[in-house]
C-alpha cells in the first residue's frame, strides 16, 4: 500500500503521500521513464533519413554541389522538409532546393568545405516546416535578356534580342542572338567582350560550329559575314531560382542559309545555364553550361574537323600578353596550350586595380574528352588578346544524327582574386566525380 502521513500546518490538517514509500518511488520512476521514452520516439519519428557524404578528393575549401533522388526517401511535399548538417554534434540548418527530373524529385544542396576538412559529412532530413530563405540567387527576365544575379550583383546575362552586327567585308547588317555577355566576376568586372574590331562575330561566351556538312553544303555558322548560317535564340524553355541555384534553359536554332535564298533549321541546341548560390563575401561562384545537340531534320548535321568551334570565350579587352596567364590541367602555359588536350584550363589576369578570371572545365563524357584547346598565341595582333575554348572537333568529324541526343557539359569557376592549380584540380574532380550520397532510412519514419 502507498504510505501516508498526517501533517499539521497553519492552514489545517491534511494528508500527504509518503514519498519515502518504495512503491510510490517506483511509480514516479516509471512515469518519468514513460515521458522520456515518449519524447524520444516523437523526435525519432520526425527524422526521415541520415544522408552521409564522403569527400574523396582534396576540396581546397571550395563549395561542392551534391544531390540525391528524393522520392526514394520520402513522398512528403517539398515544404514539409528540413535539412540539417550534424557538425560537432550540433545540427546546422542547410539550404536545399528540389527539382523535378523526368517526373522524379531531385534534392540539391551545397557542402561548404571552407574551414572544414572533414571527409565525411553527415546530414539529417526531417519532417518539419521548411524555413523560407530570402535574398537567394535570382533570375530576371526581360524582352532583351535573361539575367542571373546574386547579392544584388549581375553575374551573367544571356542576350535574347537580335544584336545587329556590321562587317567591313560586306554591306549588310547581320543579326545574332543567344550569347552570354557580360559574364562578371564576383566583384563585378566583365570577363567577356563582344564585337571586337578584329573579330566582329565574337560574342562574349557563345556557341557555334565553323565547318559543317548539311544537305550537300559546307556551311560556316561561326564566321557570320560569310552569310552561310547563323545561331538564333528561339525560346526560353524554363527559368528557376531558389536557395541553391538559379537556371535558365533556352532553345537555340542553327539556321542554314540555302543557295535558293531560303532558311532551314539544321540543328536544335538546348542550352542550360546554372549558377550555384555564392555567399555574400565569397570570391567565386560555379557556373554550369550544359548543351544538348539534336538534328532538326532527317539530314545529318555533320560537324567537320576544324581548328576552332563549339563554346568560345572571347575575354575582356583589359587582358593582354603581359597581364594575363593560362594554365592547363596538364601543366601547359599559354604558349604551349593551343592544340593540347586538357581537362581544365585556367585563364586569369589583371582587371583595372583588381584580378580575376575563370577555370573552364570539360566533363569526362564529352565527345573527344579530354578535349583539344584553341588558345590564341601571345603575339596575336601585337597585343596578345585572350581567346580560348575547348574544340571537340579539332581533330575529327562529329556526325549529329536525327533521333540521338548529344550532350556537352562544362563548368566554370568564376572568381575574383587569383586561382591556382590545386583549386582548379579540386574543382574539376568534384565536377567530374560528384560525391555519392549514402541514404540511411529511419525505419520509424517509413510509412
One Martini backbone bead per residue (centre of mass of N, CA, C, O) as a GRO file, in nm:
protein
  447
    1UNK     BB    1   0.101   0.033   0.014
    2UNK     BB    2   0.046   0.361   0.033
    3UNK     BB    3   0.184   0.600   0.211
    4UNK     BB    4   0.099   0.811   0.492
    5UNK     BB    5   0.060   1.155   0.624
    6UNK     BB    6   0.014   1.353   0.900
    7UNK     BB    7  -0.035   1.712   0.864
    8UNK     BB    8   0.054   2.004   1.025
    9UNK     BB    9  -0.085   2.340   0.992
   10UNK     BB   10  -0.199   2.667   0.952
   11UNK     BB   11  -0.434   2.534   0.744
   12UNK     BB   12  -0.425   2.249   0.859
   13UNK     BB   13  -0.523   1.933   0.809
   14UNK     BB   14  -0.334   1.682   0.607
   15UNK     BB   15  -0.278   1.453   0.343
   16UNK     BB   16   0.024   1.282   0.247
   17UNK     BB   17   0.250   1.150   0.053
   18UNK     BB   18   0.486   0.897   0.095
   19UNK     BB   19   0.792   0.920  -0.075
   20UNK     BB   20   0.944   0.684   0.083
   21UNK     BB   21   0.784   0.496  -0.053
   22UNK     BB   22   0.874   0.251  -0.270
   23UNK     BB   23   0.625   0.229  -0.452
   24UNK     BB   24   0.612   0.531  -0.532
   25UNK     BB   25   0.892   0.552  -0.652
   26UNK     BB   26   0.830   0.361  -0.891
   27UNK     BB   27   0.606   0.529  -1.018
   28UNK     BB   28   0.779   0.779  -1.081
   29UNK     BB   29   0.992   0.642  -1.251
   30UNK     BB   30   0.798   0.534  -1.472
   31UNK     BB   31   0.690   0.807  -1.561
   32UNK     BB   32   0.962   0.929  -1.666
   33UNK     BB   33   1.025   0.707  -1.866
   34UNK     BB   34   0.778   0.754  -2.041
   35UNK     BB   35   0.829   1.048  -2.118
   36UNK     BB   36   1.109   1.008  -2.244
   37UNK     BB   37   1.025   0.798  -2.457
   38UNK     BB   38   0.812   0.966  -2.602
   39UNK     BB   39   1.002   1.199  -2.699
   40UNK     BB   40   1.202   1.021  -2.851
   41UNK     BB   41   0.998   0.909  -3.055
   42UNK     BB   42   0.911   1.178  -3.169
   43UNK     BB   43   1.189   1.266  -3.271
   44UNK     BB   44   1.241   1.014  -3.449
   45UNK     BB   45   0.989   1.051  -3.639
   46UNK     BB   46   1.105   1.315  -3.783
   47UNK     BB   47   1.325   1.142  -3.886
   48UNK     BB   48   1.397   1.009  -4.203
   49UNK     BB   49   1.718   1.066  -4.270
   50UNK     BB   50   2.053   0.978  -4.341
   51UNK     BB   51   2.317   1.175  -4.498
   52UNK     BB   52   2.606   1.053  -4.653
   53UNK     BB   53   2.927   1.218  -4.724
   54UNK     BB   54   3.210   1.152  -4.928
   55UNK     BB   55   3.531   1.305  -4.962
   56UNK     BB   56   3.782   1.196  -5.199
   57UNK     BB   57   3.900   1.488  -5.230
   58UNK     BB   58   4.037   1.765  -5.264
   59UNK     BB   59   3.880   2.086  -5.182
   60UNK     BB   60   4.013   2.379  -5.128
   61UNK     BB   61   3.745   2.522  -4.998
   62UNK     BB   62   3.510   2.436  -5.175
   63UNK     BB   63   3.224   2.410  -5.322
   64UNK     BB   64   2.973   2.128  -5.315
   65UNK     BB   65   2.761   1.985  -5.514
   66UNK     BB   66   2.462   1.799  -5.428
   67UNK     BB   67   2.265   1.486  -5.483
   68UNK     BB   68   1.927   1.333  -5.460
   69UNK     BB   69   1.678   1.120  -5.457
   70UNK     BB   70   1.368   1.177  -5.296
   71UNK     BB   71   1.134   0.959  -5.352
   72UNK     BB   72   1.304   0.724  -5.209
   73UNK     BB   73   1.262   0.861  -4.920
   74UNK     BB   74   1.011   1.069  -4.985
   75UNK     BB   75   0.657   1.207  -5.021
   76UNK     BB   76   0.685   1.462  -4.911
   77UNK     BB   77   0.653   1.773  -4.930
   78UNK     BB   78   0.869   2.030  -4.974
   79UNK     BB   79   0.744   2.208  -4.713
   80UNK     BB   80   0.813   1.935  -4.503
   81UNK     BB   81   1.128   2.005  -4.500
   82UNK     BB   82   1.451   1.942  -4.334
   83UNK     BB   83   1.800   2.040  -4.336
   84UNK     BB   84   2.085   1.896  -4.156
   85UNK     BB   85   2.396   1.944  -4.009
   86UNK     BB   86   2.630   1.741  -3.831
   87UNK     BB   87   2.832   1.947  -3.619
   88UNK     BB   88   2.966   1.859  -3.337
   89UNK     BB   89   2.658   1.763  -3.259
   90UNK     BB   90   2.540   2.005  -3.427
   91UNK     BB   91   2.273   2.148  -3.577
   92UNK     BB   92   2.264   2.272  -3.923
   93UNK     BB   93   2.107   2.454  -4.137
   94UNK     BB   94   2.021   2.369  -4.482
   95UNK     BB   95   2.004   2.452  -4.793
   96UNK     BB   96   1.748   2.374  -5.040
   97UNK     BB   97   1.658   2.203  -5.358
   98UNK     BB   98   1.388   2.124  -5.585
   99UNK     BB   99   1.377   1.894  -5.869
  100UNK     BB  100   1.232   1.793  -6.168
  101UNK     BB  101   1.315   1.465  -6.318
  102UNK     BB  102   1.127   1.278  -6.492
  103UNK     BB  103   0.917   1.300  -6.229
  104UNK     BB  104   1.163   1.332  -6.032
  105UNK     BB  105   1.294   1.414  -5.732
  106UNK     BB  106   1.557   1.650  -5.659
  107UNK     BB  107   1.813   1.696  -5.417
  108UNK     BB  108   1.973   2.006  -5.327
  109UNK     BB  109   2.311   2.095  -5.219
  110UNK     BB  110   2.573   2.255  -5.021
  111UNK     BB  111   2.910   2.203  -4.951
  112UNK     BB  112   3.104   2.337  -4.700
  113UNK     BB  113   3.478   2.356  -4.680
  114UNK     BB  114   3.546   2.602  -4.540
  115UNK     BB  115   3.706   2.512  -4.243
  116UNK     BB  116   3.642   2.199  -4.346
  117UNK     BB  117   3.817   1.873  -4.354
  118UNK     BB  118   3.600   1.680  -4.361
  119UNK     BB  119   3.520   1.374  -4.533
  120UNK     BB  120   3.267   1.334  -4.341
  121UNK     BB  121   2.919   1.399  -4.399
  122UNK     BB  122   2.629   1.487  -4.197
  123UNK     BB  123   2.277   1.440  -4.262
  124UNK     BB  124   1.936   1.556  -4.190
  125UNK     BB  125   1.612   1.441  -4.271
  126UNK     BB  126   1.308   1.616  -4.195
  127UNK     BB  127   1.004   1.676  -4.042
  128UNK     BB  128   0.909   2.006  -4.145
  129UNK     BB  129   0.902   2.334  -4.162
  130UNK     BB  130   1.015   2.519  -4.393
  131UNK     BB  131   1.253   2.750  -4.450
  132UNK     BB  132   1.265   3.081  -4.538
  133UNK     BB  133   1.474   3.225  -4.794
  134UNK     BB  134   1.626   3.518  -4.844
  135UNK     BB  135   1.831   3.645  -5.101
  136UNK     BB  136   1.850   3.476  -5.338
  137UNK     BB  137   1.904   3.370  -5.623
  138UNK     BB  138   1.835   3.516  -5.955
  139UNK     BB  139   1.586   3.578  -6.202
  140UNK     BB  140   1.581   3.796  -6.501
  141UNK     BB  141   1.319   3.896  -6.724
  142UNK     BB  142   1.330   4.016  -7.058
  143UNK     BB  143   1.318   4.123  -7.390
  144UNK     BB  144   1.661   4.099  -7.407
  145UNK     BB  145   1.709   3.924  -7.129
  146UNK     BB  146   1.890   3.687  -6.922
  147UNK     BB  147   1.928   3.704  -6.565
  148UNK     BB  148   2.186   3.653  -6.316
  149UNK     BB  149   2.164   3.710  -5.958
  150UNK     BB  150   2.369   3.814  -5.666
  151UNK     BB  151   2.390   4.027  -5.421
  152UNK     BB  152   2.312   4.265  -5.628
  153UNK     BB  153   2.457   4.105  -5.877
  154UNK     BB  154   2.570   4.058  -6.186
  155UNK     BB  155   2.675   3.753  -6.351
  156UNK     BB  156   2.460   3.700  -6.594
  157UNK     BB  157   2.399   3.749  -6.958
  158UNK     BB  158   2.141   3.653  -7.180
  159UNK     BB  159   2.095   3.719  -7.520
  160UNK     BB  160   1.774   3.751  -7.713
  161UNK     BB  161   1.837   3.957  -7.902
  162UNK     BB  162   1.894   4.120  -8.209
  163UNK     BB  163   2.210   4.167  -8.294
  164UNK     BB  164   2.383   4.410  -8.459
  165UNK     BB  165   2.601   4.351  -8.743
  166UNK     BB  166   2.906   4.482  -8.873
  167UNK     BB  167   3.101   4.447  -9.178
  168UNK     BB  168   3.368   4.515  -9.387
  169UNK     BB  169   3.303   4.287  -9.611
  170UNK     BB  170   3.004   4.400  -9.583
  171UNK     BB  171   2.690   4.577  -9.606
  172UNK     BB  172   2.540   4.414  -9.426
  173UNK     BB  173   2.317   4.348  -9.163
  174UNK     BB  174   2.351   4.138  -8.891
  175UNK     BB  175   2.222   3.868  -8.685
  176UNK     BB  176   2.250   3.802  -8.318
  177UNK     BB  177   2.169   3.542  -8.087
  178UNK     BB  178   2.260   3.375  -7.810
  179UNK     BB  179   2.445   3.520  -7.564
  180UNK     BB  180   2.715   3.589  -7.337
  181UNK     BB  181   2.670   3.924  -7.195
  182UNK     BB  182   2.796   3.935  -6.924
  183UNK     BB  183   3.070   3.789  -6.747
  184UNK     BB  184   3.109   3.806  -6.403
  185UNK     BB  185   3.255   3.879  -6.137
  186UNK     BB  186   3.201   3.917  -5.803
  187UNK     BB  187   3.308   4.230  -5.842
  188UNK     BB  188   3.194   4.309  -6.160
  189UNK     BB  189   3.378   4.211  -6.384
  190UNK     BB  190   3.431   4.166  -6.710
  191UNK     BB  191   3.518   3.861  -6.912
  192UNK     BB  192   3.385   3.986  -7.166
  193UNK     BB  193   3.345   4.024  -7.535
  194UNK     BB  194   3.219   4.232  -7.804
  195UNK     BB  195   3.287   4.335  -8.114
  196UNK     BB  196   3.560   4.318  -8.211
  197UNK     BB  197   3.754   4.455  -8.451
  198UNK     BB  198   3.877   4.163  -8.545
  199UNK     BB  199   3.592   4.010  -8.428
  200UNK     BB  200   3.265   4.064  -8.465
  201UNK     BB  201   3.158   3.755  -8.397
  202UNK     BB  202   3.240   3.795  -8.111
  203UNK     BB  203   3.016   3.679  -7.820
  204UNK     BB  204   3.183   3.618  -7.564
  205UNK     BB  205   2.973   3.356  -7.476
  206UNK     BB  206   2.962   3.109  -7.735
  207UNK     BB  207   2.785   2.914  -7.993
  208UNK     BB  208   2.956   2.731  -8.262
  209UNK     BB  209   3.006   2.620  -8.609
  210UNK     BB  210   3.244   2.620  -8.878
  211UNK     BB  211   3.228   2.305  -9.001
  212UNK     BB  212   2.956   2.200  -9.213
  213UNK     BB  213   2.753   1.922  -9.314
  214UNK     BB  214   2.453   2.007  -9.518
  215UNK     BB  215   2.294   1.897  -9.776
  216UNK     BB  216   2.585   1.935  -9.946
  217UNK     BB  217   2.675   2.168  -9.759
  218UNK     BB  218   2.925   2.399  -9.664
  219UNK     BB  219   2.918   2.541  -9.336
  220UNK     BB  220   2.920   2.867  -9.152
  221UNK     BB  221   2.831   2.962  -8.806
  222UNK     BB  222   3.062   3.169  -8.721
  223UNK     BB  223   3.121   3.334  -8.987
  224UNK     BB  224   2.881   3.554  -9.068
  225UNK     BB  225   2.987   3.706  -9.329
  226UNK     BB  226   2.932   3.450  -9.521
  227UNK     BB  227   2.622   3.375  -9.522
  228UNK     BB  228   2.550   3.048  -9.422
  229UNK     BB  229   2.483   3.117  -9.109
  230UNK     BB  230   2.313   3.085  -8.782
  231UNK     BB  231   2.230   3.189  -8.449
  232UNK     BB  232   1.908   3.141  -8.275
  233UNK     BB  233   1.686   3.250  -8.069
  234UNK     BB  234   1.370   3.096  -7.971
  235UNK     BB  235   1.349   3.007  -7.648
  236UNK     BB  236   1.218   2.975  -7.325
  237UNK     BB  237   1.187   2.686  -7.132
  238UNK     BB  238   1.324   2.788  -6.850
  239UNK     BB  239   1.286   2.914  -6.501
  240UNK     BB  240   1.496   2.917  -6.202
  241UNK     BB  241   1.482   2.974  -5.834
  242UNK     BB  242   1.689   2.951  -5.529
  243UNK     BB  243   1.893   2.862  -5.256
  244UNK     BB  244   2.107   2.711  -5.471
  245UNK     BB  245   1.981   2.793  -5.765
  246UNK     BB  246   2.008   2.924  -6.102
  247UNK     BB  247   1.805   2.888  -6.416
  248UNK     BB  248   1.843   2.847  -6.768
  249UNK     BB  249   1.645   2.742  -7.058
  250UNK     BB  250   1.732   2.710  -7.405
  251UNK     BB  251   1.660   2.772  -7.754
  252UNK     BB  252   1.869   2.699  -8.035
  253UNK     BB  253   1.917   2.786  -8.379
  254UNK     BB  254   2.051   2.634  -8.668
  255UNK     BB  255   2.078   2.836  -8.952
  256UNK     BB  256   2.040   2.775  -9.287
  257UNK     BB  257   2.163   2.904  -9.592
  258UNK     BB  258   2.033   2.878  -9.887
  259UNK     BB  259   2.087   2.908 -10.230
  260UNK     BB  260   1.769   3.003 -10.274
  261UNK     BB  261   1.724   3.196  -9.994
  262UNK     BB  262   1.659   3.012  -9.778
  263UNK     BB  263   1.558   2.868  -9.467
  264UNK     BB  264   1.709   2.621  -9.223
  265UNK     BB  265   1.675   2.408  -8.968
  266UNK     BB  266   1.945   2.192  -8.866
  267UNK     BB  267   1.975   2.264  -8.545
  268UNK     BB  268   1.922   2.186  -8.205
  269UNK     BB  269   1.983   2.389  -7.901
  270UNK     BB  270   2.012   2.309  -7.565
  271UNK     BB  271   2.060   2.557  -7.303
  272UNK     BB  272   2.212   2.557  -6.984
  273UNK     BB  273   2.223   2.795  -6.698
  274UNK     BB  274   2.404   2.744  -6.391
  275UNK     BB  275   2.397   2.899  -6.064
  276UNK     BB  276   2.546   2.893  -5.763
  277UNK     BB  277   2.516   2.993  -5.452
  278UNK     BB  278   2.672   3.261  -5.318
  279UNK     BB  279   2.827   3.417  -5.097
  280UNK     BB  280   2.863   3.743  -5.027
  281UNK     BB  281   3.205   3.704  -4.974
  282UNK     BB  282   3.259   3.537  -5.215
  283UNK     BB  283   3.527   3.479  -5.468
  284UNK     BB  284   3.310   3.274  -5.604
  285UNK     BB  285   3.158   3.072  -5.875
  286UNK     BB  286   2.925   2.844  -6.022
  287UNK     BB  287   2.910   2.734  -6.374
  288UNK     BB  288   2.668   2.565  -6.573
  289UNK     BB  289   2.704   2.425  -6.909
  290UNK     BB  290   2.442   2.273  -7.103
  291UNK     BB  291   2.438   2.074  -7.409
  292UNK     BB  292   2.192   1.996  -7.662
  293UNK     BB  293   2.214   1.799  -7.958
  294UNK     BB  294   1.979   1.823  -8.248
  295UNK     BB  295   1.854   1.712  -8.518
  296UNK     BB  296   1.601   1.867  -8.728
  297UNK     BB  297   1.652   1.642  -8.941
  298UNK     BB  298   1.726   1.371  -9.144
  299UNK     BB  299   1.969   1.530  -9.180
  300UNK     BB  300   2.279   1.549  -9.118
  301UNK     BB  301   2.499   1.713  -8.873
  302UNK     BB  302   2.823   1.760  -8.977
  303UNK     BB  303   3.102   1.796  -8.788
  304UNK     BB  304   3.392   1.921  -8.886
  305UNK     BB  305   3.707   1.947  -8.899
  306UNK     BB  306   3.858   2.197  -8.671
  307UNK     BB  307   4.030   2.452  -8.494
  308UNK     BB  308   3.737   2.595  -8.442
  309UNK     BB  309   3.471   2.569  -8.187
  310UNK     BB  310   3.192   2.596  -8.010
  311UNK     BB  311   3.271   2.717  -7.694
  312UNK     BB  312   3.336   3.054  -7.676
  313UNK     BB  313   3.604   3.284  -7.536
  314UNK     BB  314   3.598   3.629  -7.519
  315UNK     BB  315   3.793   3.832  -7.365
  316UNK     BB  316   3.885   4.088  -7.215
  317UNK     BB  317   4.041   4.395  -7.310
  318UNK     BB  318   4.233   4.404  -7.046
  319UNK     BB  319   4.388   4.181  -7.185
  320UNK     BB  320   4.725   4.048  -7.214
  321UNK     BB  321   5.047   3.917  -7.227
  322UNK     BB  322   5.135   4.076  -6.943
  323UNK     BB  323   4.839   4.037  -6.752
  324UNK     BB  324   4.817   3.727  -6.832
  325UNK     BB  325   4.705   3.372  -6.795
  326UNK     BB  326   4.789   3.017  -6.855
  327UNK     BB  327   4.647   2.695  -6.736
  328UNK     BB  328   4.667   2.352  -6.738
  329UNK     BB  329   4.616   2.028  -6.632
  330UNK     BB  330   4.915   1.964  -6.781
  331UNK     BB  331   5.100   2.240  -6.735
  332UNK     BB  332   5.028   2.445  -6.951
  333UNK     BB  333   5.091   2.726  -7.118
  334UNK     BB  334   5.010   2.944  -7.354
  335UNK     BB  335   5.241   2.862  -7.570
  336UNK     BB  336   5.134   2.536  -7.532
  337UNK     BB  337   4.805   2.502  -7.549
  338UNK     BB  338   4.761   2.488  -7.839
  339UNK     BB  339   4.613   2.166  -7.908
  340UNK     BB  340   4.590   2.073  -7.637
  341UNK     BB  341   4.503   1.864  -7.391
  342UNK     BB  342   4.218   1.897  -7.151
  343UNK     BB  343   4.023   1.931  -6.855
  344UNK     BB  344   4.151   2.220  -6.790
  345UNK     BB  345   4.133   2.592  -6.788
  346UNK     BB  346   4.328   2.868  -6.680
  347UNK     BB  347   4.207   3.214  -6.670
  348UNK     BB  348   4.400   3.513  -6.592
  349UNK     BB  349   4.387   3.867  -6.462
  350UNK     BB  350   4.410   4.198  -6.495
  351UNK     BB  351   4.154   4.437  -6.361
  352UNK     BB  352   4.266   4.702  -6.318
  353UNK     BB  353   4.279   4.683  -5.958
  354UNK     BB  354   4.233   4.385  -6.024
  355UNK     BB  355   4.144   4.029  -6.013
  356UNK     BB  356   4.072   3.758  -6.257
  357UNK     BB  357   3.852   3.470  -6.363
  358UNK     BB  358   3.866   3.128  -6.511
  359UNK     BB  359   3.750   2.793  -6.502
  360UNK     BB  360   3.753   2.552  -6.761
  361UNK     BB  361   3.543   2.254  -6.784
  362UNK     BB  362   3.549   1.910  -6.871
  363UNK     BB  363   3.358   1.642  -6.929
  364UNK     BB  364   3.416   1.303  -6.962
  365UNK     BB  365   3.155   1.257  -7.171
  366UNK     BB  366   3.267   1.413  -7.378
  367UNK     BB  367   3.356   1.467  -7.679
  368UNK     BB  368   3.690   1.403  -7.694
  369UNK     BB  369   3.793   1.329  -7.420
  370UNK     BB  370   4.020   1.526  -7.382
  371UNK     BB  371   4.011   1.834  -7.503
  372UNK     BB  372   4.095   2.041  -7.729
  373UNK     BB  373   4.260   2.349  -7.779
  374UNK     BB  374   4.198   2.707  -7.810
  375UNK     BB  375   4.481   2.936  -7.817
  376UNK     BB  376   4.604   3.225  -7.834
  377UNK     BB  377   4.870   3.382  -7.906
  378UNK     BB  378   5.083   3.623  -7.766
  379UNK     BB  379   5.117   3.789  -8.066
  380UNK     BB  380   4.842   3.881  -8.121
  381UNK     BB  381   4.808   4.189  -8.252
  382UNK     BB  382   5.056   4.287  -8.071
  383UNK     BB  383   4.909   4.204  -7.767
  384UNK     BB  384   4.744   3.937  -7.659
  385UNK     BB  385   4.475   3.850  -7.684
  386UNK     BB  386   4.199   3.670  -7.540
  387UNK     BB  387   4.145   3.321  -7.638
  388UNK     BB  388   3.915   3.040  -7.560
  389UNK     BB  389   3.866   2.673  -7.620
  390UNK     BB  390   3.691   2.397  -7.671
  391UNK     BB  391   3.761   2.130  -7.938
  392UNK     BB  392   3.610   1.839  -8.031
  393UNK     BB  393   3.674   1.887  -8.368
  394UNK     BB  394   3.989   1.927  -8.424
  395UNK     BB  395   4.051   1.590  -8.519
  396UNK     BB  396   3.731   1.540  -8.590
  397UNK     BB  397   3.439   1.415  -8.665
  398UNK     BB  398   3.068   1.499  -8.594
  399UNK     BB  399   2.783   1.332  -8.603
  400UNK     BB  400   2.443   1.454  -8.623
  401UNK     BB  401   2.166   1.250  -8.548
  402UNK     BB  402   1.864   1.160  -8.576
  403UNK     BB  403   1.743   1.071  -8.238
  404UNK     BB  404   1.989   1.196  -8.098
  405UNK     BB  405   2.169   1.282  -7.794
  406UNK     BB  406   2.401   1.552  -7.752
  407UNK     BB  407   2.645   1.610  -7.489
  408UNK     BB  408   2.762   1.912  -7.321
  409UNK     BB  409   2.986   1.975  -7.040
  410UNK     BB  410   3.032   2.274  -6.835
  411UNK     BB  411   3.258   2.431  -6.599
  412UNK     BB  412   3.272   2.730  -6.401
  413UNK     BB  413   3.515   2.921  -6.228
  414UNK     BB  414   3.433   3.229  -6.095
  415UNK     BB  415   3.671   3.495  -6.015
  416UNK     BB  416   3.830   3.669  -5.759
  417UNK     BB  417   4.149   3.702  -5.798
  418UNK     BB  418   4.332   3.403  -5.734
  419UNK     BB  419   4.436   3.108  -5.889
  420UNK     BB  420   4.508   2.747  -5.893
  421UNK     BB  421   4.589   2.421  -5.935
  422UNK     BB  422   4.451   2.301  -5.684
  423UNK     BB  423   4.168   2.426  -5.724
  424UNK     BB  424   4.119   2.330  -6.014
  425UNK     BB  425   4.137   2.025  -5.957
  426UNK     BB  426   3.918   2.008  -5.742
  427UNK     BB  427   3.686   2.113  -5.916
  428UNK     BB  428   3.701   1.889  -6.131
  429UNK     BB  429   3.660   1.635  -5.957
  430UNK     BB  430   3.362   1.729  -5.858
  431UNK     BB  431   3.250   1.741  -6.147
  432UNK     BB  432   3.330   1.448  -6.250
  433UNK     BB  433   3.290   1.340  -5.923
  434UNK     BB  434   3.033   1.322  -5.761
  435UNK     BB  435   2.911   1.274  -5.472
  436UNK     BB  436   2.790   1.022  -5.280
  437UNK     BB  437   2.473   0.942  -5.142
  438UNK     BB  438   2.412   0.796  -4.827
  439UNK     BB  439   2.117   0.627  -4.740
  440UNK     BB  440   1.956   0.629  -4.408
  441UNK     BB  441   1.687   0.498  -4.282
  442UNK     BB  442   1.412   0.565  -4.078
  443UNK     BB  443   1.197   0.328  -3.985
  444UNK     BB  444   0.987   0.504  -3.820
  445UNK     BB  445   0.926   0.693  -4.091
  446UNK     BB  446   0.796   0.472  -4.242
  447UNK     BB  447   0.482   0.475  -4.474
   0.00000   0.00000   0.00000
